[in-house]
Amino acid sequence: MEVLVIKLRIYIRGMKRKCLSYTRLSNFLKENCAEIDTDKVIRKLMDEGIIYLNNGYYYCYGKDVRKGILRKTQAGNYFIEESFCSTESNKLTVFETHLNGAIPFDEVEYNVNHAGDIVVTKILKRGIPNVVCQVRENEDGSLFIEPKRIRGKLNINLDPSVVKMIGKGNYALIKVDKDMINGSFDGEFVKRISLNGAVSDEIALIAYANGFEVEFPEEVMEEARKIPQTVLPEEIEMYKDNDFRDEMIFSIDPVGAQDLDDAVSIKKLPNGNWEIGVHITNVSHYVKPGSHLFQHAAKNTTSLYVANTVIPMYPEILSNGIFSLNEGVDRLTKSIIYEVNQDGEIVNFRVCDSIINSKKKMNYDDVNRIILTGEVPVGYEPFAEAIKEMWIVAQKMIEAAKKQGRVTIDSNELYNEYDEDGNIIESEKRQALPAQLIIEYFMVGANCKNAEYIDQKVVPFMYRVHEGPSVQKVKKAENIIKSMNIGIDNIKELCTPKRIREFLISIQESDKFPLISRLIGSSFAKAGYSTTNNGHWGLAASKYGHTTSPDRRFSDTRNQNQLDLFNDIQAGKVTLSPADYEKLKDEVQKESVHASMMEVKATVIEEEWERTKIVNYMKQFIGYSFIATIDDINSRYIAVTTEDGISGITTYDKVLGDNYQFHVGHFTAVGRKTKQKYKIGNYVKVTVVEVNELSGTIMFSIDQNLTKSIKDMRKGDVLKKERL
């Protein structure tokens, strides 16, 4: 056994991710151990404290100090991610009892205890420096502060006079030290938070809790008020070479949108191709690096859209004013004009500063009516043919993207309709329709060409980068898919965008397609920002950068400024020495890392709000049954998703009549007595038994395995919600 342990340690340490799947560990033991029963050997190695299991992978115990970033899933479970935005990053589950004062986004050191659990041993850096706290009252009348919108135990010491100053029931931002003293952390008062009980205030609390600045400082507002709300005569003269005000240009946005940062146009060319114009509000004309507006945008990095509330990146007098391409008014823009051939390929392009006057503010619903039904809403008559032509071009671009290898994961997102109080009225799945696809593909084309335009190493650029999937993670997905009797060819082939797309297309009629799509999608790295161009794997693009939403994303504002600098250098107006280049690149790279993290936090805010409301919405369905698919099985719970897109879990004590054993390599849970088997991909009948707003958990019981397909069940009444 001793020799085997040494060999195993050497083998695991030689692996890139320092861990082994069940299959690889079994194969290693078969080659290096005389014992036939590999499962017995694995159990023995775990019992003796040689290896431990976490998230389906086996690790060796070690004394090496390990670092990572603490994160939290939508369902409320914690994990430590060793590296951000990387497919090779391990995600290690950590229990709430082992956080030791760490909160999501903290950089931490961690170790493994004798039970194989991950334990946070030290907080290296607070990911969110200021914690939202509320002043509460003890039974004896004394006041204390209670952290809000975080999970886990966090005891904060704050001067009693400061607590009294904040006042009972009020909220404040408290800067929390990273070093624990006698089980507590020293806190420092930052500022009081004023709330009026509105929905937007609840969202503001979540935003503050995730490190966003909700209010604009006075110096930012002062700069904003100084910016003219109309295009000046001298600016019209400045952009007279690209004056597009007489052209048919219009915007297409969601119903109710106020910050209109892009508009589009189309022309049929004599050669049969099309000229597509993508016109983006020229924020960089008004917002320069070093300004208070720029610095605030660099801190928040994005506008937040939660329920019916918007927390804008720029003050509304700008985002809904001079920055917005409103109908019938002159606006300064950056135009990306490119030619699309009959095969949907972009064959020529140019980038220029311009001036436009949008002829129509359109919304997705009206545009989709024109394309899908032929019905033309009032006021759309002059634009109907242009809209239909855009859809023709978009379809050709979609087909070209497929041939190029662009990956499209199941996009049936859950759409929630909210009332005035921020509660969900209805929750349903929605597909991307023609209007949304037109804008999506036109903008992707513009972003690709902007990156190509500037990619001459003259100035640093904030690229949007996306790594390919981890082979190990895809292998796990492949094994799960094979367990559903759906075969996949060689795993190396599956790691190319084209091969993944071909595979997804081949099974898109399968009932299992949504689940398989999610499984494959989970193997992808999250896209992020970097000054190093590593390409965008998912889009199959060698050069890509965000430039089309400068009103809402800091990356786009920064890249517009870089485009200005690039043009000035090309025109001989300014020079950039090698030292200045490296200094600027370092600055942009720091902004890139921060923007990547803030993007994740923005997603967390949206998910936290939506999950809270979904859980509240599901209260009315306690005792109701649904048809669901098993998404995941681990040692603690079975995860399911209903056909309506509602996700939840069932713990083994909620599964009727037996104790269950989790089998790692087979992705199953089997009853010890009844031998009842639950497997990833199985259809099951579930009943809502409990909802927990605090944890964001929907608890189901599993009533029975179902053998029929979803298609077959749709023919009857099985899919109807029924009261038990």
N, C-alpha and C positions, 0 to 999 in steps of 0.2 A: 504493500500500500504506500509506503514512504517513497519509493521510486516513482510510482504512478503519480503521486501528489507533485513531486518535483517536475516531472514531465508536463503535467497539466498546467502548473504555474507558468512554466516557460512557454507553453503553447498559447495560453490566453494572453500573456503579456506581449506575445508576438502579433496578436490580432490588432488591427487598426482601432477598433472600438473597445478593446480589452474585455470582451465578453463573448459568450457562445450561445447560439440557439440550441434548443433541445436536440435537433437533428445533428448538428455539428458535434455536440458533446457526446451524443450516443455513438456516432461514427468514430470519434477519438477513442472512446472506451473500448469499442469492439476491436480496434487495432492495437491497443496497448494494455489490455486487461484480459486475463484468462476467464474471469467471471462471465458467464453467458447472459445473465439477467442484468442488463445495463441500468434498468430503473432501480434495481436494488442497490447497485453501486452508487448511483446518484443520490439516493436517500441516505446512504451511509456517509458519503462525502459532506452532505448537508448537516447530518447529525453531529459529525465530528468537527464542524466549524471550518471546513476547508473551502466550501463554496456557498453561495447564497443565490436565491432567485429573486429577481425584481423585474416586473413588467414582461415576463416571459423569457428573460435572458439570464444566463448564469454567469456570476462574477466570482473571482477569487478574493478572499479577505486579504487585506494588505495594510501596511503601516503608512503608506504614502499619503501625504496631505492632498485632498482633492477639493477642487473649487468648482463652483457652478452658480447659476442664477435660479432662484426660487420662482416658480410659476404656479398658477392655479388653473385647473380646467374649468369649463363652463359648469360642469356638474358639482364643482366645489372640492375636487381632489387636488392635493398638492404634488408637485414633482420638481426635481432639480434638473435643469438643462445645462449640460456642460459647456455648450457653445451655442451662441445665438445665431439663428438663420443658417444652420448647417445641417445637411442630411446625415452627417456622421456623428451628430451630437447624441449622446445617451440621454434618455429621459428616465430618471430614477424616482420611483414613487416614495414619498415621505409622509408619514402620518402626522396629523395635527399636533399630537402630544410630543413630537420630536422636533418641533420648529425652534424652540428656545428663543422666542422673541423675534424671529425672522418673519417678514411679511413679503408678499409677492413683489418680485423684481429686485429684491436684495441680492447682492453678490455674497456668497457664503462659502465657508469651508465646511466639509462634512466628513463623516466616517460611518462605519458599520458597526453596530453593537453585536453582542453575542447571539441575539435572536435573528440576526440577518437584516435588521431594520436600518434604514438610512437615518442618521441623526445629525442635525446641524450643530456644529461645535463652535463656530465663530461667525459673526457678521462682519464682512470685510468692507462693504459699502452699501449704504441705504439707496435702493433704487428709486424710492419716493421719499425725499427728505422730510416732507411735512405731512403729518398724519391729521386727519379730520377727527376732532374729539368733541364730545358734548359734556357739559357740566351736569352731573346728576347729584341727587341727594340721598345720603344714607338714612337709615331708620332713626339714628340719633340726631339728625339735622345737619350733620357735617356734609360738606361738598366734596366731590371727587370728579375726575375726568375719565370718560369712557371712550376709547377709540371706536370709531364708526367705519362702516364699509370695509372692514378687514376681517379676516377669519384667523383664528389662532389667539393665543393669550399674549397680551402685550401690556405689562404694567408700567405706567409712566409716572415718574416723580415730577411734580410741578409745585412751585411755591404757592402755599395756601392763599396768600394775598392776591396772586395772579388769578387763581381759580375763582375767587370771590369777585374780582374785577370783571371777569368774563361773564359771570352771572348764571344762575340756575336755568337750565333748559337751553342755553345758548350754545352755539357752535364756534369753534376756533381752529386755526391751523397751528399745530405744535410740531416744532422740529425735534426729532427724536434721535438721541445719541445711539451709536452702534455698539457701544460697550455696555454689557450688563453688569450691574453692581448689586449684589445681594438679591438677585431675581428681578430687578427693576432697571428701567432706563431713565436717565435724566432727560427732561423735556425743556424746551425753550419756546416761549410764546412768540408767535409770528404775527398773526392778525386775527381779528374776529371776523366771522362770516355772518352776514345779515341774510335772513331768510324770511319770506312772507307767506309760506305755506302753499305756494303754487307748484305745479308740476315741474316747471323749469327750475325751481329751487331744489327739488329732489334730485334732478339730473345734475344740477350744479354741485351738489354734495358728492356725487359719484365722480364727477370730473375732478374736483379738488382732491379727492381721495386717491386719484391715479396720477397726480402730479401736473394737472393742467391749471393754467392761470385763467380763471373765468372772467374776471373784470379787466378792463383795459386801464393801465396807469394813465395819469393825467398827461404825462409827457407824450404818450402815444396818441391820445386824443387831440392834443394840441397840434401835432404834426398832421393828423388826419384832417382837421378843420382848415388847415392852410392850403390843402390841395384843391384846386378849382373843380367844380362839379360839371363843367362843360369843357369841350375841346377848344383851345384858344386859337385865334387866327394864325399866330406864328407857328403853332404845332401843325396846322393844316398845311402851311407852306413847307414845313420840314418834311412831311410825308407825301408831298404832291406827286412824286414819281410812282407811288403805288396807292393812288386814290381810287378805292373800289366802292365809293358811296352810291354810285348809280347801278351797281350790279345786284342781281337777285340773291341776296344773302339772308339767311334766317337761322334762328336758334330752335333746337328741339330739346326739351328738358322735361323732368317730371312735373305733373300738375302741381301748381302752387310754388314752384321754384322762383326765388327772387335774385339769387346770385348767378347770373347767366355769363359764364366765362368763356364759352365757345359758340361759334356759329359756323355754318357750312354753306357751300355753294357747289354747283355742278354745271359743266358745259360739255356738249357733245362736240368733239373735234372733227375736222375734215377727214382725218385718217381712220375714223371709226372708233377711236379711243375716247376716254372721258377725262376731263380736267376737273379734279376735285380740289376745292379750296377749303382749308380748315383755318379759321380765323380766331385767334386766341387773344383775350384781353391783355393789353401790354402793361402789366403791373410794374415791370422793371423801369418803365418810363417815370414812374412816380416814387417807387420804393427802392432806395439805394442801400448797398451794404454799409453797415455802421449806423444807420438811422434807427430811431426808436421803434418805428414800425417794423423794420427788418429784424431787429433783435427780438421783439415780441413774437413775431412769426417764427423765428428760429427756435424759440423756446417751446411753443405749443406745437408747431410743425403741421397742424391740420385743423380744419373746421370739424366740429362734432355734430353729427346728425342723429339725434335720439328721439324716437316717437315723433311728436309734432314740434320739437324744440331744436333750434340751431344755436350752437355756440361758435360764432364765426372766428376765423383766424385773424381777419382784419375788421376794424369797426364797420358797422352796418352802413354808415354814411359813405363808405368807400365800396364795400362788397356789394351793396345793393344800389350804389350810385355810379360814380365815374368808372369803377372797375366792371360794372355789369353791362353787357351788350344789349341794352334795352331797345325795344322796338322804336324806330323813328328818330333816334338821336345819333349824332356822330360819336364814334369811339375810336381810340387808338388801339391798334392790334398788331400782333405778329402773325403773319400769314404763312402757312406751309401749303404750297400749291404743287400738286403732283399729278402725273398722268398715269392712268390705269388702262392697261390694254385688255383685249378680249378674253385673255386668260386670267384676269384678275391680278396681274402683276404690276407693280409700280416701276415704270421705266424711265421717268424723268421727274425732277423736282427742283424747286427753288424755295428759299426762305427769305422773307423780307419784312421790314417794318412797314405798316400800312395804316390806312384809315378806312372805316366802313360805316355804314348806316343800315342796321338790320331792318329788313322789310316786314318781318313777322315774328312774333313770339309764339312758338308752337309748343304743344305738349305731346307726350308719347301716346296718350289715348286717342287723340284726334288723328295723328299720323297713322297709327295702326288701323283705324277705321278706314282711311283712304286705301291703304294697301290690302287689307284683308277682306273688305266688303265692297270697295268701290264707292262708298258713300263719302261725299265731300262736305265737311262742315262749312257753315257760313263763314266767309272771310278767307277760306283756304283755296278758293277757285283758281287764282292766278298761279298757285304753287303746286297744284295736284300732279301735273305731269313731271315736274322736277323731282317730287317726292318718289313717284313710281320709278323714275330713272335711277335715283339713288339706291333704291332697293335692288334693282337689277345689278348695279355695280357692287353693292355689298355682298350679294350672293356669289358673285364671281370672286370677290376677295376671300370669302369664306371657303370656297372650294380650293382656291390657291393656297390658303393657309393649311388646309387639310393635307394637300400634296407636299407642302413644305415640312409637315410634321408637327404642326401646332397641336398641343394636347387640350382637349376639352373634357373636363370632368362634369358629371351630372350637375346641372345648374338649377334644378328645381328648388329654389330657395323658399324657405318659409316666410310668408308675408303676413305681417300683423297689421290689422286696422285698429286704430286707437280712438277712444272718445276724448272729450275735452279734459277729462280728469286723468288721462294717461293710461287708462285701463284698456285691455284688449277686447274689442267687440267680436272680432272674427280672426281666425288663424287658418291660413291655407297655403298650399304650394303654388308657385307661379313660375312659368317658363319665360325665358327671354323672347320677346316678340320682335318683329321687323324693325320698328323704330329704334329700340334699344340696340339692336345689332348693327344698324347703320352707324349710329354714333360710336359704338364700341370699335368697330373695324376702321372707321375713318380716323378716329383718334389714335389707335395703335399705329396706323400708317404714318401719321404725323409725328408721333413720338420716335418711331424708328428713323425717320428721315432727319429729324433734328439731331439725333445722336450721331448719325452718319455725317451730317454737315459739320459738326464741331469736332469730330474724332480725328483730329490732326495733331494732338499732343501740344497744341499751342497754349491752351488754358485748361485747367482741371474741370471736369464735368461730373455731375452727380448721376451716375448710371443707375438704372434699375436692374439689379442682377438677380438671377435665380439659378441655383444649382440643380443638377439632375438628381434623381432619386437615389437614395442609399441602396446599394445592391442587397444588403442584409435585410432592409425593411421591405423591399420589393419581394425578396425571397420568402419572407414571412407571409406577405399578402398572397404570393403564388401558392404557398402550401395551404392556406385557408381556402383559396379558390378551388384548388384541386380537390380538397375535401368535400366540395359541393358538386363534384363530378363534372367540373368545367375545366378542361385542360388548357395549359399554357405551354407554348414552345420554350425553347431555351431562354433562361433568365437574362442572359446578356442581350438578347434581342429585345426583350421587354424593357430594357433600360434606355432605349432610344425613343424620342418623342413619336416618330412615325410608327414604330412597332406598337407602342401603347395605344395610340389612336386606332390603329388597325384592329387591335384586340377588342377595344371598347366598342367599335362599330360592329364587330362580329357578334357581340353578345347584347347589343342594345335592345333587342326584342325580348330578352330574358327577364323574368320577374326579379332575378337577382341583380340586374344591372345597377340600380341605385346603390345597393350595398357594396358591390364590387367596385363601382366608381369611387365610393368613399374610401374603401380599403387601399386602392391604388393611390388615391389622392393623399392619404395619410403618410405615404412613403416619400412625398416630396418635401423639400426644404421650403421654408417660408421665404418669399421674395423680400429683398431689402435693398439698401442703397450703399454704394461704394464708389470711390474715385477710380478704382481698378475695374476695367471692363472685362467681366467674366461671361458676358452674354446672358441671355434670358432663355433658359432651357424650355420652359413651358410654352413660350411664344415662338420657339425655334428661331429666335432673332439673335444675330451676332452682335448687334449694337442696339441698345434701347435705353431711353431715359424719359422721365416724366416732364412734360413741358406744357400740357394742355389744360391744366387746372391751377394756374398761379393764384387765383382768388381764394382757393381752398387748400392748397398744399404748398408747404414751404419749399419742397424739392423743386417744384416748377418755378417758383419765384427765383430761387438761386440759379437755376439753369437759364432762365431768361437773362439774368444779370451776366452770366457767363457768355451767353450768346452776344450780348452787347459788347463785352470786353473783347471777345473774339473778333467781332466786326471792326472794332476800333484798332486792334492790332493789325488786322489785314489792311486797313485803310492808312496805316502809318501814323495814327493819331496818338497812340501810346505804345510803350515798349514794356516787356515783362522779362526781367533778368532771370537767369536760372535760379538764383537764390529767392527772388520774389515768387517764382513759380512754385518752388518747393514749400514756401511758407503758406501760400494760398492753398495748395493742395492739402497740406496738413489741416488747415482750417476747414476746408470743404469736407474732408474725410471725417473729422470730428462731428460736423453737422450731419453727415450721412449716418453715422452710428446712432446719434441721438434721434434722428428722424425715424430710423428703423424701429427703435425701441418705443417711441411715442406712437407710432402706427399700431403696434401691438396693444399698447395701453388704450388707444381709441377703440380698437376692436373689443377689448375687455369691457369697456364702459357700455358699448352698445349691447354686447352679449349679456352683461350683468343686468341691465335694465330689462331687456327682452325676456331673459330667463325668469326674473322676478315676476313679471307680468304674466308670462305663460303659466307659471306655477299657480299664481292667483286665479287665472282663467280656468285651470283644470280642477279647481275645487268643486265646481258644479258637476264634475264627472266622476266623483268618488262613488265607487260601486258600479260604474259602467264598464262594459267590456269592449275591447278593441282587438283587431288583428294586428300583430306586430312581427317584425323580423329581429332575430337575435344578431346584434352587431358585434358583440365582444363577450368573451368569457374569461374571467381570471379567478384567482383564489378567493376573492372577497365578494364578487357579485357578477350577475349576468346583466349586460346592457342591452336594451331593446329600443327600437324606434317604430312607432305606429305608422300606418300608411298615411296618416295625416301629417307626418313629420315630427311628432312629439316624442322626444327622447326621455328615457328614464331607466331605472335600474330595478332589479329584484335581488335581494340578498338571499342566501341559501336557506335562511330560516323562514323566508316567505314562500319558498317552493314547497308545495304540499307534500306531506307524508314521509319525508326521508331526509337523511343526511347525505350531502353530495360531495364527491371528490372531483377536484379539478385536474384534468390531464393536459399538461402544457403542450406536448407535441401533437396532440390530436384535436386541440381546440374544442374540448368537450367537458361537460360536467355530468357525472354518472352517479345515480343514487346507489348507495352502498347496499341497501336491502332490495329495493324494487328494480334496480338496474335501469330505471328510467333515464334516458339519455337526452341531453340538450346540447345542441351543436350550433356553432356560428353559421348563419344562413338559414336556420330553421324558421318556419312560420309557427307562431304560437298564439294562442288566445290568452290575453292578459286582462287583468282587472285593476283599475286604479284603487289602491287601498289607503294611500297616504300622500299628502303634499306638505312640503316643508319650505316656507318662504325664506327662512333665515339661511338655510343651506342651499336653496335652489334645487331641491331634489323632488322628483316625482317617483313614488314607489309603486311598483306594480307587483301583483302576484301572477305567477304563471299557472294557468288553469289546465292547459293541455297542449300537446304538440299537434300540429295540423299537417296533414299530408297533401291536401289540395294546393294547387298553385293559386296565386292571387287572381289570375285571370279567371280560373274556374270559380273561385269564390265570389267574384264580381257578378257572375251570372245569377247568383242567388241573393239572399238577404243577409249572408253571413257577415259582410263588412259593415252592416249598420251598427251604430252604437246601441247597446241594449242594457237596460237596467236589470241587475241580478236580484 
